[in-house]
Amino acid sequence: MIERNEPFETANDEEFSILSWNILAPHLDRNGAMDWSQERLPLILQELQSCNADILCLQEMQQNCMEDDFVPTLKNYNGIRADGGDNASVATFWKMEKYVLQHVWGRNRSLICILKEKTGAKRNLAVVNVHLDEHPERVFTRIQQLQLLMKQLRLHRNEITGIVFCGDFGCPQKQSACTSYLQEGGNKPLESVVENNSFFDVYLHPHSFRFAPSYSLSELPVSVYFTYGAGKETLSGCYAAGIDQLWHSETILKPKHLRRTFTSEEQREAILKEGMPSRWNPSDHMPIGAIMEWQNSIVALISDDDDVSSICSCTLATLSEVSDDSSVSDDPNPDDSTMALKTRTCAIFGRIESEQELNKLFQESSEGEKFFIESCVQVLFRIGTTIPKKETKDGPITRWFRMFYD
């Protein structure tokens, strides 16, 4: 675990750090016990700077606060705020020395940023920052918000290596429709979801991604692990565990170290007694975060000096050569580096001897491996290599080819 008062320290390019925090917009602070400009804002900015996270996902960000306070202070970061009618939207910041923005999609209180690494394997990380509807009875509204985000991620799936989902989910992680949808909805259709011990009959299509919660709440009592608490005058029973959540691609990323929500037991007990925001925590939410580690996958086999596009095209060439019904034209003037890449790719996929084995491999592949194979197709498509549309055998690969080329 990383102590809350300690900075994130990553060991190499295979790791990155992320922090998520609902900072409580000034106009939403009904408690009013602390002044925004003189007390709350300095404490929030101090913690954001000292934590040294590679990525910051903030919720309840007012437009004027973004422009006047956060952008000028977080000088080592680039950042963007989601547009929308709500003046308490979400904002995502990333270290400019580590990432470059490839794509952004935002709607009011949801924001997707696809960030490309500047060094190392130069992977694309999709950072999804959300502030879902907080009304306890709007279960399906939250699911619809997640479904819209899944649709956008699907449109850019071939650009994405891994995904992190974080923010204020407006519902408890331990038992909620959102948890069911994120954790189970990638494997099969859901015909019912559970929230607050109530069953809801609903048919939800699979979202095709595999997510895991970074924080496992297990059976800890709420008073030990909570991320939200009300003001002192309304504190009685008004705190909740897992409202603020962090999820990651299950087979691609792994939380190496999680950040503690409290600096000490004294702070936890004081917050339970005094409420939030307070001198102990300048928002009504606690910040959460982690150091994430990329896992071994085909993508991770790419070394620092490899040409990713060449790896992709050579990989698909190898896959296609073992299929009876598809072929790929070779480079008329392959140089030594291209041949070396092709030799390496053949070694990776050397066990594939038939189209049946190819289909089986695809079915058994992890999410990251499927992403990698799909990215190969996109690379070939861009460089003009053709794959015949005629397919005599059906299976995941042939159906998948049709999706891209029909």
N, C-alpha and C positions, 0 to 999 in steps of 0.2 A: 504493500500500500504506500501511496505517496501522501505525506502529511500536507494538510491544507496550506500551511505557512511555508512550504518548500517549493522551489521552482521545478518545473518539468525538465528532465534531462534525458535526451535520447542518445543512444549509443552510436547509431549509424543511419544510413539511408533506408534501412529496412524498418525503421520505426518513425512514428510521428505522434505528436501530442495534441489533444483536443480538449477544450473546456466549453461547457454549456451553462448558461445562467440567465434566468429571468430576472432582470434588474429592477423591475417595478417602475413603470413610467411615472414621472412626477405627477401627472394629472390623474393617475389612478391610485395614488397614495392617500387613501381615506383616513389613515391613522394620523398622519401629519405630525408625528412626534419628533421627526428629524427633518431639518431643512435640507432640500435637495442640493442646492449649490454649495452650501457651506459644510455640510456634513456627509450626506449620502454619496453624492457624486465623487468627492475626493477619495473616499474609502473604496468605492467600486473601481475607479481608475487605478488606484494603487494596487489592488489585488490583480487586476488584469495585466498590468505591466510586470509585476513581480512573479506571476505564475509562469511567464515565458512560454506559453503554449504556442504551437505552430498554427493552430486554428482556433478561433473564438466564435462561438455561436451564441448570440444574445437575443433575448426575447423582450418585448415591450420597449422597443426603441422608438422614441419620438424623432421626427424628422429634424427638428431644430437641435436636439441633443446630439444626433448623429453628426450634423454639420459643424456645430459650434464647440462640442466637447470631445467626442470620441475620435473623429478623424484627425484633428490637430494633435491630440495626445498620443495616439497609437501610431507613431511615425514609422515604425518598422513594418507596418501592415498595410495592405490594400483591403478595402472593404466595400460592401454593397448592401443596401437596404431594400427589402421588397416593397414595391409600390402597392398602393391600395387606399381605400377610404379610411381605414383604421389608423389613427395616429399612434398606435402602439404596435408597430409591426416588428418583423424580425430582421436582424442584420448579421452578416457573416464576415469575419475578417480572417486573412491568412497572411503569413509572413511573405513579404515580397521576394526575399532572397531564396525561398524554397519552392514557391508555386507560382504558376501563371494561370489566369482564368481562361478556360477553354469555352465554357458555355454557362449561361445562367438562365434560369426560369423562376419567376416569382409571382405570387398572387397573394396580396394582403399579408396574411400571417403564415405563409409558407414560402420557402426559398431553397432552390436547388442550385448549387455551384459545382461544376465539374472542374477540378483543379489538376493541372498537369505538373508533375515533379520536374524541376529544372535540372536535377542531377540524378545519378543512379540509373535505375531501370526506366525512369521517365513515365511512370504509370499515371493513369487518370483516376483520381479519387472523387467520387460523387459525395458531396456533403449536403445532407438534407436537414434543414433547420426549420422546426415547426413550432407553432403555438396553436394547438388544436382547441376547438370549442370547449370551454370549461364548464358549461352548464351540465349538471349531473345527469339530466334526463335526455340529453342530445347524443345518445349513443350512436345512432346511425349517421348523424352529421359528422362525427369524428371519423367514422369508417369511410364516408364519402370523401372527406378530405384526404385520407390516406390513399384511397383508390385513384384519385386524380394525380397524386404524386407518383404512384406506381405506373400510371399511364405515361407520364412524362419520362420517367426513368427507362421504361421500355423503349421509347422512341430513340433513346441515346445509349441503349444497352451495349452496342458494339464499340462504343468509345470508352466504356467504363471498366476498370479493373476491379474495383471494390467500392463498397458503399458504407457510409456511416449515417445513421438516423439519430437525431438528437433534438432536445427541446422540451417545452412544457406540453405534455400530452393531455392535460386536463382530466386525467383519470388515473387510478392506481395501477401500477405495473403488475402487481401480484395477481389480480383477477379483473380483466377488462376485455371488452370486445377488441380493442386495438391490439392488445397482447396476443389474443387468439389469432387475429388476422395476420400480424407480422410473423408470429412464430410457427403457425400451422398452415396458414393460407398459401404458402408456397409449395405445399406437397399435395394438396387435394382441395376440392371445393368444400366450403363450410356451409352446413345447413342450419347451424345454430351457434350463437356466441353467448358467453356468460359475463355479466358485469354486476357487481354488488349483490351476488348470490341470486340474480334473476336471469332466467333464460330468455333469449330472444330468437325467434325463428326467422331465419334470413338465409337466402342462398347467395353465397359470395364465390365468384370465380377465383381460381388460383391466381396469384400474382406473379408466379414463376421465379421469385427470388427466395433465398434462404437466409433468414436473419436470426440472430441470437442476441439476447440481452447481455450487455456488458456487465451490469450490476445484477447479481443474483440475490434476490431479497430473502430467499428461503422462508424460514418461519420466524424471522426476527420480529419482535414486537414493534409497533409503530413508534413508540417513544425512544427506541434505540436508533432506528434508521428512519428519518423523515426528511423531506426536502422542501416542505411548505409549512408555514405556520402563520396564524393571524396575529393581529395586534393584541396587546395585553388585555384590553377591555373585552375582547371577544375570544380570548384564547381557549377557554374551556372546551376541550375535545376537538378544537379546530386546528389540527395538524395532520398531515397525510404523508404516507411513505410512497415513494416511487412516482409522484406526479411528474417530476423531472426525470427524463429517461435518456439512455444511450444504448443504441443498437448497432450491430455491425454485421457485415457479410460473414456468414458462419464459417465457410471453408476458406475464405481468403484472408480474413483478419482475425486477430486474437488479442484481447486486452492483456498486455504484459503487466501493467501496474494500474490500479485504480486509485483515484484521488479520494481521500477521506472528506466527508462533508463537514466535519468539525475540527477545529484546531486542538481541542482538548475536551475532556469530560466536564470540566468547569464550564466551558462555553455551551455545551449541550444542555446542561442543567439550567444555566442562566437563560437560554432561549426558551426552554419549556416554561420557565417562571415568568419571564418578562415579555415574551412574544417577539415578533419581528414586524418591521425593521427595528434595529436597535444598534447600540454601539458594538454589539457582538457580530451582527450581520446586517449590512445596509440595505437589504431587500427582504421581501417576505418569502423569497425562495433561496435555497442553498445552491451554490455552484457545484456541479459535478464534472468529472473529467477522467481521462485515462491516457496512458501511453499505449498506442496500438502497434502491433507488430504484423508485418506482412508474412503470410504463410507460404510454404513451398507449394507451388503450382507450376504449370507450364510457363506462365508469365514470369514467375520468379527465376526461371532458368536462364532468362536473358541477362547477360552480363553487361557491365557498364559500357563497354566499347562496341556492343553489337548494334547493328542497324535493325530497329524493330520492324520496319516495313519489309526488309529482306527476309527476316526470320518468318514473318507472317506469310509472305508469298511462297517461300520455300516449303513451309509447313503444309500449306494447302496443296501445293504441287505434289508433295509426297502422298498426302491423303488421297488425292484424286487419281494418282497413277495406279493405286491398287484397286480402284473401282472399275467394273466392267463397262459402266455406262457414262463415264465422265472422263475428260482428258483436259490437260492444260498445256498450252504451248510453252516450250522452253525458251529461255532467253537465247537469242541467236548468237550472242557474243558474251557468254558467261565469263566473268573474270575469276581469279583464284579465290577471292573473298566470298563470292556468291557460291562457288562450289563447296567451299568449306562450310558455309552455313547450311547448304543442302545436305551435306554429309552428316552434320550434327543433328539436323532435323530428322533424317532417316534413322539415326540411332535412337532418338526419342520415341519415334513411332514404329520402330523396327518390328514389333510383334504383330503388326496389322498385316494380314496376308489375304484378306478377302473383304468384300463389301459387308458381309454379315458381321465380321469382327469389327469393322469400322462403325457400324450401327450400334453394336453392343458397347463399344468403347464410349460412344457419345452418350448412351443412356446411363452409363456408370460414371461418367465424368463429374467432377465437382463443378460448382457454379463458375469458378474462375477458369477452368479448362474450357467450358462451353463458351464463356466470354471470349477466350483466346481464339478458339476455332472460328467463331462468328467474326471476330475482327480480321481474321485471315481472308475471309470472303470479301469483306468490305475493302481491304487493301487491294485484292486482285481486281475488284470491280473498278476501283479508281485508276489502276494502271492499265486497264483495258484488256486484261486476260479474260477469255471467255470460257464458260462451261456450258456444254449443250443442254438445252432444256429437256430433251427427250430422256425420260427416266422409265425404265422397264420394271424396276423393283421398287417397292414402297418401303418406307422406314423413316426414322427420325431425320437422317441426313438428306434423303431425297425430298422429303416434304419441306425441309428447311431450305434446300436449294431453290425450290419453287417459290418460296416466300420472297426470296431476294431477287430472283431473275425472271419470274413470269410477268 
